[in-house]
């Protein structure tokens, strides 16, 4: 859930009455978890005009500990979602690894080099100017 940041009126926390779901959790207690999101009408009845959504959840172990992976599973019923869980999990893990590699690449390319016009070197700190060597 994401709330809008506070402004002069306070925090916005209005639910969308036209987009309600009942969430049920299904697990085999071994590989992962499925969230079955059943669409509801405003009065709580099953909304047959919208499809049930299936969200898979798994974890991969990293050096920093377990990393949760969430992924949608294209399915029309629970049995189909269970059958497709493995392939969808594999794709979810691959997508997450690519995203982590891109974040790592972006982080590495943003390293500040002394004398490159930033705060590095003595030039940015009120020193001898621009990171250039000054001989006496």
Secondary structure by P-SEA (a helix, b strand, c coil): ccccccccccccccccccbbbbbbbbcccccbbbbbbbbbcccccccccbbbbbbbbbcccccccbbbbbbbbbcccaaaaaaaaaaaaaaaaaaaaaaaaaaaaaaaaacccccccccccccccccccccccccc
